[in-house]
Amino acid sequence: MRAILVDDEPLARFELRRLLRAHPEVEIVAEAGDGEEALRMIAAHRPDVLFLDIQMPGMTGFDLLERIGGEIPDVIFTTAFDRHAVRAFEVNALDYLLKPVAPGRLQAALGRLGARPPAERLSQVFVRDGARCWIVRLSDIFLLESEGNYTRLLFAGERPLIRRSLNALERQLDPRTFFRANRRQIVNLHWIASTSTGADGGLSLQLTGGRTVELSRRRSDELRTRLSL
């Protein structure tokens, strides 16, 4: 498991590095002392897990997650403060370790990490909506809609915008699951409840939950072929 340590305190990184020596399955590929440096290291090394401090100068750990482009690694927060714990688990963090990190707690966190299968494509995305933030699994998103350079995600009654274009997201989506319905929308095929055909031969998709998505004749033909309709 490839790991990056992100903490503005060198002594904290040293202590975590020392504790991780007992876990040869974890390879520390980089360290960062602030968010900007961490973004460069994440892009360069594509780690499996981040050991991430929350309170850092210039950019918090939550700010960092929002700015990661592409697949978000698993996150184990390491912090001296327990007041962020609820928010950390709202973003689907793997674990939340208080400093000084206890060896047993670290071992338990790594055990949860090892139980997760590796993802070949984008499987989750970080979302901030006002004061709320969380990590959403792509399987829960039934529709993605373009709004300029932003994309609106529709899932579980939520409709937040993220700072990534629909075209950029499409390149990282599994084509077996997500289908470009039209210029503005990508639909999750697992959420199609029924289909109907219009007068022009184009398909109309009724999604679980009530939304309807219209397809052109050409895109309809492609979907019929894929789904053997």
C-alpha positions in Angstrom: 0.0 0.0 0.0 1.5 3.3 -1.1 1.1 6.0 1.5 1.7 9.8 1.7 2.1 11.5 5.1 0.6 15.0 5.2 1.3 17.1 8.3 2.9 20.5 8.9 4.7 19.2 12.0 8.0 17.4 11.1 8.0 15.6 14.5 4.5 14.3 13.9 5.6 12.9 10.5 8.7 11.4 12.1 6.7 9.6 14.8 4.2 8.2 12.2 7.0 7.1 10.0 8.5 5.3 13.0 5.3 3.5 13.8 4.8 2.5 10.2 8.1 0.6 10.2 6.2 -2.2 12.0 4.0 -2.5 8.9 6.1 -3.4 5.9 3.0 -3.7 3.8 2.9 0.1 3.8 5.4 2.0 1.6 5.8 5.7 2.3 6.3 7.2 -1.1 6.3 10.9 -0.1 5.7 13.4 2.7 4.2 16.9 2.6 4.2 19.7 5.1 1.3 21.7 3.6 -1.7 21.2 1.3 -0.1 22.6 -1.9 2.9 20.3 -1.6 0.5 17.4 -0.8 -1.4 18.0 -4.0 1.8 17.8 -6.1 2.9 14.6 -4.3 -0.6 13.0 -4.8 -0.6 13.8 -8.5 3.0 12.4 -8.9 2.7 9.2 -6.8 -1.1 8.3 -6.8 -1.1 6.8 -3.3 -3.5 4.3 -2.0 -3.8 6.1 1.4 -3.3 9.5 2.9 -2.3 10.0 6.5 -3.8 13.4 6.7 -3.6 16.2 9.4 -6.6 18.5 9.5 -5.3 21.8 10.9 -2.6 23.0 8.6 -1.6 26.6 7.5 -3.1 27.7 4.3 -5.2 24.7 3.6 -7.0 22.3 5.9 -7.2 18.6 5.3 -10.8 19.0 4.2 -9.8 21.7 1.7 -7.1 19.4 0.4 -9.6 16.6 -0.3 -11.8 19.0 -2.3 -8.9 20.0 -4.6 -7.7 16.5 -5.4 -8.3 15.8 -9.1 -9.1 12.2 -9.9 -9.5 9.2 -7.7 -9.4 10.1 -4.0 -7.2 7.8 -1.9 -8.4 6.3 1.3 -8.0 8.8 4.1 -6.8 8.2 7.7 -6.9 11.4 9.5 -4.2 12.1 12.1 -4.9 15.1 14.4 -4.5 16.4 17.9 -8.1 17.5 18.1 -11.2 15.3 18.5 -13.7 18.0 17.5 -13.4 17.2 13.8 -14.3 13.5 14.2 -17.9 13.7 13.1 -17.0 15.7 10.1 -14.2 13.3 9.2 -16.5 10.3 9.1 -19.1 12.4 7.1 -16.5 12.4 4.4 -16.1 8.7 4.7 -12.7 8.7 6.2 -11.3 5.2 6.8 -10.3 6.2 10.4 -9.6 9.1 12.7 -6.4 8.8 14.8 -5.7 11.2 17.7 -2.1 12.2 18.3 0.0 10.8 19.8 -1.1 7.8 17.6 -1.3 4.6 19.6 0.3 1.5 17.8 -2.9 -0.5 18.3 -5.1 2.1 16.8 -2.8 2.4 13.8 -2.9 -1.4 13.3 -6.7 -1.4 13.4 -6.9 1.4 10.8 -4.5 -0.4 8.5 -6.6 -3.6 8.9 -9.6 -1.7 7.5 -7.5 -0.4 4.7 -6.4 -3.9 3.7 -10.0 -5.0 3.5 -10.8 -2.6 0.7 -10.4 -3.8 -2.9 -8.3 -1.5 -5.2 -10.3 0.6 -7.6 -9.3 0.7 -11.3 -11.5 3.7 -12.1 -13.0 6.6 -10.2 -15.2 5.1 -7.6 -15.8 8.0 -5.2 -15.7 11.8 -5.3 -15.3 14.4 -2.7 -18.2 16.8 -2.3 -18.5 20.1 -0.5 -21.9 21.8 -0.2 -21.7 24.9 2.0 -20.6 23.8 5.4 -21.2 20.1 4.6 -18.6 17.8 3.0 -18.5 14.1 2.3 -17.2 11.5 0.0 -19.8 10.0 -2.3 -19.5 6.6 -4.0 -20.2 6.7 -7.7 -22.5 3.8 -7.4 -24.9 6.0 -5.4 -25.1 8.7 -8.1 -27.9 8.1 -10.6 -27.3 11.2 -12.7 -24.5 13.7 -13.5 -25.5 17.1 -15.1 -23.2 19.6 -16.7 -23.4 23.2 -15.5 -20.5 25.0 -17.4 -17.2 24.0 -15.8 -19.1 22.4 -12.9 -21.0 19.2 -12.5 -24.1 18.6 -10.5 -24.3 15.2 -8.8 -27.8 13.7 -8.1 -27.9 11.1 -5.3 -30.0 10.3 -2.2 -32.0 13.5 -2.4 -28.8 15.6 -2.7 -27.8 17.9 -5.7 -24.4 19.4 -4.9 -22.1 21.0 -7.5 -18.5 20.0 -7.8 -15.6 21.9 -9.4 -15.0 19.5 -12.3 -16.5 19.5 -15.8 -18.7 16.7 -17.0 -16.2 15.9 -19.8 -13.3 15.5 -17.3 -15.4 13.3 -15.0 -16.5 11.1 -18.0 -13.0 10.1 -18.7 -12.7 8.5 -15.3 -16.1 6.8 -15.1 -16.6 3.1 -15.8 -18.3 2.9 -19.2 -19.9 -0.3 -18.2 -21.9 1.6 -15.6 -22.2 5.2 -16.9 -23.6 6.3 -20.2 -23.4 9.7 -21.9 -27.1 10.3 -22.6 -26.7 13.7 -24.2 -24.5 16.8 -24.1 -25.4 17.7 -20.6 -26.2 14.4 -18.8 -24.5 11.1 -17.9 -26.7 8.4 -16.5 -25.9 5.5 -14.2 -27.3 2.5 -16.0 -28.0 0.6 -12.8 -30.6 3.3 -11.9 -32.8 2.8 -15.1 -36.2 1.6 -14.0 -37.9 1.6 -17.4 -37.6 2.9 -21.0 -40.1 4.2 -23.5 -39.7 5.1 -27.2 -40.8 8.5 -28.6 -42.3 9.3 -32.0 -38.8 10.1 -33.3 -37.4 6.8 -32.2 -35.4 8.3 -29.3 -35.5 6.6 -25.9 -36.8 8.2 -22.8 -35.2 6.7 -19.6 -37.2 6.7 -16.4 -34.8 6.5 -13.4 -35.5 5.0 -10.0 -36.7 8.0 -8.0 -38.7 9.6 -10.8 -36.2 11.5 -13.0 -36.6 11.2 -16.8 -33.7 11.5 -19.2 -34.2 12.0 -23.0 -31.8 10.5 -25.5 -31.3 11.4 -29.2 -31.9 8.8 -31.9 -28.2 8.1 -32.3 -27.5 7.8 -28.5 -30.7 5.7 -28.2 -29.4 3.2 -30.8 -26.1 3.0 -28.9 -27.9 2.3 -25.7 -30.2 -0.3 -27.3 -27.1 -2.1 -28.6 -25.5 -2.1 -25.2 -28.5 -3.2 -23.3 -29.8 -5.5 -26.0 -33.1 -3.7 -26.1 
